[in-house]
């Protein structure tokens, strides 16, 4: 009985897609194009009956919610509560550092990924004392995804942490995708610079369908 319940839970989780994205500076993809990509991708995900899980990252959360709501409003059978799971990160009070919120943010990330079967990583940079660096939050989400056996889909060409995540996957595809060549080739395609939004979304959706079949 326990095995059956675990299999059912795994199948349900595969339909929950964690979208991780944050960007403060153009890097691999412009902020304008990132917003367009996120809006269309979230729209298509829900149109294909996936549930979006998101933490409302910088310059990303609004675009993701916008696309999701467009798809939900077009389909009377869908509801916001059912198809959109948003867990915004609380911000530190005045005088407190962002680092002071680390434990709370980690707990939120763990809960979001515990209820997800697939994690898509897009862009991922932040500002640190005037310098643009990799998003440590996104890298932590990737680590948590590994611990919880959530299948990662990094859109590497968008730069930032997503490019770093692709580099790690590129070191040993089997650890993430087994012998599934469709997923391996899909990840490679998403690392190519100059990929258009439509090609990106088509590749992501194809990978997701392969995982869920």
ROZATOR-720398 format. One record per residue (C-alpha): residue in one letter; y, z, x; residue number from 1. Coordinates in Angstrom, 2 decimals. Each point is the difference from the previous one (the first is absolute). Layout:
{rest A	Y Y	Z Z	X X	nr NUM}
...
This chain:
{rest X	Y 0.00	Z 0.00	X 0.00	nr 1}
{rest X	Y 2.39	Z 0.88	X 2.84	nr 2}
{rest X	Y -0.63	Z -3.38	X 1.66	nr 3}
{rest X	Y 0.69	Z -1.85	X -3.25	nr 4}
{rest X	Y 3.24	Z 1.91	X -0.55	nr 5}
{rest X	Y 1.13	Z -0.76	X 3.57	nr 6}
{rest X	Y -0.71	Z -3.71	X -0.54	nr 7}
{rest X	Y 2.02	Z 0.02	X -3.24	nr 8}
{rest X	Y 2.88	Z 1.80	X 1.72	nr 9}
{rest X	Y -0.09	Z -2.53	X 2.85	nr 10}
{rest X	Y 0.18	Z -2.92	X -2.43	nr 11}
{rest X	Y 2.93	Z 1.56	X -1.86	nr 12}
{rest X	Y 1.84	Z 0.64	X 3.26	nr 13}
{rest X	Y -0.36	Z -3.64	X 1.06	nr 14}
{rest X	Y 2.25	Z -0.88	X -2.91	nr 15}
{rest X	Y 2.71	Z 2.33	X 1.32	nr 16}
{rest X	Y 2.11	Z -1.68	X 2.68	nr 17}
{rest X	Y 2.20	Z 2.10	X 2.26	nr 18}
{rest X	Y 3.13	Z -1.93	X 1.01	nr 19}
{rest X	Y 1.58	Z 1.35	X 3.19	nr 20}
{rest X	Y 3.34	Z -1.42	X 1.14	nr 21}
{rest X	Y 3.24	Z 1.29	X 1.51	nr 22}
{rest X	Y 2.74	Z -1.82	X 1.86	nr 23}
{rest X	Y 3.48	Z 0.79	X 1.29	nr 24}
{rest X	Y 0.48	Z -3.08	X 2.19	nr 25}
{rest X	Y -1.13	Z -3.64	X 0.06	nr 26}
{rest X	Y -3.13	Z -0.16	X 2.12	nr 27}
{rest X	Y -2.52	Z -2.76	X -0.54	nr 28}
{rest X	Y 1.38	Z -0.50	X -3.50	nr 29}
{rest X	Y 3.53	Z 0.32	X -1.37	nr 30}
{rest X	Y 0.76	Z 2.76	X -2.49	nr 31}
{rest X	Y 0.88	Z -2.62	X -2.61	nr 32}
{rest X	Y -3.28	Z -1.84	X 0.41	nr 33}
{rest X	Y -1.92	Z 3.28	X 0.13	nr 34}
{rest X	Y 1.37	Z 0.99	X -3.39	nr 35}
{rest X	Y -0.98	Z -3.39	X -1.46	nr 36}
{rest X	Y -3.49	Z 0.31	X 1.47	nr 37}
{rest X	Y -0.50	Z 3.54	X -1.31	nr 38}
{rest X	Y 1.29	Z -0.83	X -3.48	nr 39}
{rest X	Y -2.25	Z -3.02	X -0.40	nr 40}
{rest X	Y -3.01	Z 1.70	X 1.57	nr 41}
{rest X	Y 0.23	Z 3.06	X -2.26	nr 42}
{rest X	Y 0.47	Z -2.30	X -3.00	nr 43}
{rest X	Y -3.13	Z -1.98	X 0.89	nr 44}
{rest X	Y -2.05	Z 3.11	X 0.72	nr 45}
{rest X	Y 0.60	Z 1.44	X -3.44	nr 46}
{rest X	Y -0.37	Z -3.39	X -1.63	nr 47}
{rest X	Y -3.50	Z 0.03	X 1.52	nr 48}
{rest X	Y -0.69	Z 3.45	X -1.50	nr 49}
{rest X	Y 0.50	Z 2.07	X 3.13	nr 50}
{rest X	Y 1.68	Z 3.41	X 0.00	nr 51}
{rest X	Y 2.82	Z 0.43	X 2.54	nr 52}
{rest X	Y 0.27	Z 3.23	X 1.97	nr 53}
{rest X	Y 3.24	Z 0.47	X 1.96	nr 54}
{rest X	Y 2.20	Z 2.60	X 1.66	nr 55}
{rest X	Y 3.31	Z -1.80	X -0.58	nr 56}
{rest X	Y 0.89	Z -0.83	X 3.63	nr 57}
{rest X	Y 3.37	Z -1.10	X 1.41	nr 58}
{rest X	Y 1.16	Z -3.45	X -1.22	nr 59}
{rest X	Y -3.43	Z -0.46	X -1.57	nr 60}
{rest X	Y -0.56	Z 2.35	X -2.93	nr 61}
{rest X	Y 2.51	Z -1.63	X -2.32	nr 62}
{rest X	Y -1.40	Z -3.50	X 0.64	nr 63}
{rest X	Y -3.56	Z 1.18	X -0.64	nr 64}
{rest X	Y 0.91	Z 1.78	X -3.23	nr 65}
{rest X	Y 2.04	Z -3.00	X -1.16	nr 66}
{rest X	Y -2.92	Z -2.40	X 0.36	nr 67}
{rest X	Y -2.43	Z 2.44	X -1.57	nr 68}
{rest X	Y 2.19	Z 0.62	X -3.03	nr 69}
{rest X	Y 0.47	Z -3.74	X -0.54	nr 70}
{rest X	Y -3.77	Z -0.47	X -0.22	nr 71}
{rest X	Y -0.51	Z 3.06	X -2.20	nr 72}
{rest X	Y 2.74	Z -0.96	X -2.44	nr 73}
{rest X	Y -1.48	Z -3.49	X -0.40	nr 74}
{rest X	Y -3.40	Z 1.37	X -1.04	nr 75}
{rest X	Y -0.11	Z 2.28	X -3.09	nr 76}
{rest X	Y -3.44	Z 1.25	X 1.04	nr 77}
{rest X	Y 1.42	Z 1.58	X 3.16	nr 78}
{rest X	Y 1.95	Z 3.25	X 0.33	nr 79}
{rest X	Y 2.15	Z 1.38	X 2.81	nr 80}
{rest X	Y -1.99	Z 3.25	X 0.21	nr 81}
{rest X	Y -3.24	Z -1.90	X 0.41	nr 82}
{rest X	Y 1.00	Z -2.69	X 2.48	nr 83}
{rest X	Y 2.73	Z 1.54	X 2.16	nr 84}
{rest X	Y -0.61	Z 3.19	X 2.00	nr 85}
{rest X	Y 3.18	Z 0.98	X 1.88	nr 86}
{rest X	Y 0.20	Z 3.12	X 2.20	nr 87}
{rest X	Y 3.53	Z 0.15	X 1.50	nr 88}
{rest X	Y 0.37	Z 2.06	X 3.16	nr 89}
{rest X	Y 2.34	Z 2.99	X -0.43	nr 90}
{rest X	Y 2.95	Z -0.13	X 2.38	nr 91}
{rest X	Y 1.09	Z 2.97	X 2.17	nr 92}
{rest X	Y 2.86	Z 2.20	X -1.12	nr 93}
{rest X	Y 3.31	Z -0.13	X 1.82	nr 94}
{rest X	Y -0.35	Z 1.37	X 3.51	nr 95}
{rest X	Y -3.76	Z -0.56	X 0.12	nr 96}
{rest X	Y -1.68	Z -2.64	X 2.13	nr 97}
{rest X	Y -2.29	Z -2.66	X -1.45	nr 98}
{rest X	Y -2.74	Z 1.34	X 2.29	nr 99}
{rest X	Y 0.08	Z 3.28	X -1.93	nr 100}
{rest X	Y -1.48	Z -1.86	X -2.98	nr 101}
{rest X	Y -2.98	Z -1.23	X 2.01	nr 102}
{rest X	Y -2.70	Z 2.11	X -1.64	nr 103}
{rest X	Y 1.20	Z -0.81	X -3.52	nr 104}
{rest X	Y 0.16	Z -3.73	X 0.76	nr 105}
{rest X	Y -3.47	Z 0.03	X 1.56	nr 106}
{rest X	Y -1.43	Z 1.67	X -3.11	nr 107}
{rest X	Y 1.59	Z -2.66	X -2.23	nr 108}
{rest X	Y -1.42	Z -2.76	X 2.19	nr 109}
{rest X	Y -3.46	Z 1.54	X -0.12	nr 110}
{rest X	Y 0.08	Z 0.26	X -3.78	nr 111}
{rest X	Y 1.21	Z -3.58	X -0.46	nr 112}
{rest X	Y -2.68	Z -1.40	X 2.29	nr 113}
{rest X	Y -2.69	Z 2.22	X -1.46	nr 114}
{rest X	Y 0.53	Z -1.92	X -3.24	nr 115}
{rest X	Y 0.13	Z -3.45	X 1.60	nr 116}
{rest X	Y -2.64	Z -2.46	X 1.13	nr 117}
{rest X	Y 2.21	Z -2.54	X 1.75	nr 118}
{rest X	Y 3.16	Z 0.50	X 2.08	nr 119}
{rest X	Y 2.48	Z -2.78	X 0.73	nr 120}
{rest X	Y 2.38	Z 0.56	X 2.91	nr 121}
{rest X	Y 3.23	Z -2.03	X 0.15	nr 122}
{rest X	Y 2.72	Z 0.26	X 2.67	nr 123}
{rest X	Y 0.57	Z 3.64	X 0.95	nr 124}
{rest X	Y 2.94	Z 1.06	X 2.11	nr 125}
{rest X	Y 2.55	Z 2.81	X -0.10	nr 126}
{rest X	Y 3.17	Z 1.18	X 1.69	nr 127}
{rest X	Y -0.21	Z 2.65	X 2.68	nr 128}
{rest X	Y 3.33	Z 1.02	X 1.55	nr 129}
{rest X	Y 1.35	Z -3.52	X -0.32	nr 130}
{rest X	Y -3.16	Z -1.74	X 1.17	nr 131}
{rest X	Y -2.47	Z -1.94	X -2.12	nr 132}
{rest X	Y -3.53	Z 1.30	X 0.57	nr 133}
{rest X	Y -3.39	Z -0.27	X -1.69	nr 134}
{rest X	Y -0.43	Z 1.91	X -3.25	nr 135}
{rest X	Y -2.03	Z 3.09	X 0.96	nr 136}
{rest X	Y -0.61	Z 0.60	X -3.70	nr 137}
{rest X	Y -1.72	Z -3.36	X -0.43	nr 138}
{rest X	Y -2.11	Z 0.57	X 3.10	nr 139}
{rest X	Y -1.05	Z 3.36	X -1.43	nr 140}
{rest X	Y -0.91	Z -1.71	X -3.29	nr 141}
{rest X	Y -2.23	Z -2.39	X 1.93	nr 142}
{rest X	Y -1.74	Z 2.93	X 1.69	nr 143}
{rest X	Y -0.54	Z 1.71	X -3.34	nr 144}
{rest X	Y -1.29	Z -3.26	X -1.48	nr 145}
{rest X	Y -2.60	Z -0.15	X 2.77	nr 146}
{rest X	Y -1.10	Z 3.57	X -0.71	nr 147}
{rest X	Y -0.40	Z -0.74	X -3.70	nr 148}
{rest X	Y -1.73	Z -3.39	X 0.46	nr 149}
{rest X	Y 2.90	Z -1.86	X -1.63	nr 150}
{rest X	Y -0.11	Z -3.68	X 0.97	nr 151}
{rest X	Y 3.19	Z -1.01	X 1.88	nr 152}
{rest X	Y 1.83	Z -3.31	X -0.41	nr 153}
{rest X	Y 2.87	Z -0.20	X 2.50	nr 154}
{rest X	Y 2.49	Z -2.85	X -0.33	nr 155}
{rest X	Y 0.47	Z -0.13	X 3.74	nr 156}
{rest X	Y 2.64	Z -2.68	X 0.25	nr 157}
{rest X	Y 2.50	Z 2.24	X -1.80	nr 158}
{rest X	Y 0.26	Z 2.05	X 3.19	nr 159}
{rest X	Y 0.48	Z 3.72	X 0.44	nr 160}
{rest X	Y -2.91	Z 2.35	X -0.66	nr 161}
{rest X	Y -1.93	Z -2.68	X -1.91	nr 162}
{rest X	Y -0.17	Z -2.10	X 3.18	nr 163}
{rest X	Y -1.21	Z 3.05	X 1.93	nr 164}
{rest X	Y -2.64	Z 0.65	X -2.66	nr 165}
{rest X	Y -1.21	Z -3.60	X 0.21	nr 166}
{rest X	Y -0.26	Z 0.36	X 3.78	nr 167}
{rest X	Y -2.28	Z 3.03	X -0.43	nr 168}
{rest X	Y -2.17	Z -1.85	X -2.54	nr 169}
{rest X	Y -0.09	Z -3.03	X 2.29	nr 170}
{rest X	Y -1.72	Z 2.14	X 2.64	nr 171}
{rest X	Y -3.08	Z 0.35	X -2.21	nr 172}
{rest X	Y -0.07	Z -1.67	X -3.41	nr 173}
{rest X	Y -3.49	Z 1.27	X -0.79	nr 174}
{rest X	Y 1.24	Z 3.59	X -0.18	nr 175}
{rest X	Y 2.23	Z -0.94	X -2.94	nr 176}
{rest X	Y -1.61	Z -3.04	X -1.64	nr 177}
{rest X	Y -3.62	Z 0.08	X 1.12	nr 178}
{rest X	Y -1.29	Z -3.56	X 0.31	nr 179}
{rest X	Y 2.20	Z -1.32	X -2.81	nr 180}
{rest X	Y 1.43	Z -3.15	X 1.59	nr 181}
{rest X	Y 2.29	Z -0.67	X -2.97	nr 182}
{rest X	Y 1.81	Z 3.29	X 0.62	nr 183}
{rest X	Y 0.12	Z -0.53	X 3.75	nr 184}
{rest X	Y 1.47	Z -3.48	X -0.36	nr 185}
{rest X	Y 2.41	Z 1.23	X -2.65	nr 186}
{rest X	Y 1.34	Z 2.70	X 2.32	nr 187}
{rest X	Y 0.42	Z -2.56	X 2.77	nr 188}
{rest X	Y 1.90	Z -2.32	X -2.33	nr 189}
{rest X	Y 2.37	Z 2.81	X -1.00	nr 190}
{rest X	Y 0.90	Z 0.52	X 3.66	nr 191}
{rest X	Y 1.34	Z -3.54	X 0.45	nr 192}
{rest X	Y 3.77	Z -0.33	X 0.32	nr 193}
{rest X	Y 1.74	Z -2.42	X -2.34	nr 194}
{rest X	Y -2.33	Z 0.67	X -2.92	nr 195}
{rest X	Y 1.73	Z -0.63	X -3.33	nr 196}
{rest X	Y 0.02	Z 2.58	X -2.78	nr 197}
{rest X	Y -2.32	Z -2.04	X -2.22	nr 198}
{rest X	Y -2.54	Z -0.41	X 2.81	nr 199}
{rest X	Y 0.24	Z 3.71	X 0.75	nr 200}
{rest X	Y -0.57	Z 1.06	X -3.60	nr 201}
{rest X	Y -2.82	Z -2.50	X -0.55	nr 202}
{rest X	Y -1.76	Z 1.30	X 3.12	nr 203}
{rest X	Y 0.42	Z 3.65	X -1.03	nr 204}
{rest X	Y -1.25	Z -0.63	X -3.54	nr 205}
{rest X	Y -2.98	Z -1.95	X 1.35	nr 206}
{rest X	Y -0.92	Z 2.91	X 2.28	nr 207}
{rest X	Y 0.31	Z 2.48	X -2.87	nr 208}
{rest X	Y -2.21	Z -2.13	X -2.27	nr 209}
{rest X	Y -2.57	Z -0.15	X 2.80	nr 210}
{rest X	Y 0.02	Z 3.80	X 0.32	nr 211}
{rest X	Y -0.26	Z 0.57	X -3.75	nr 212}
{rest X	Y -2.71	Z -2.51	X -0.82	nr 213}
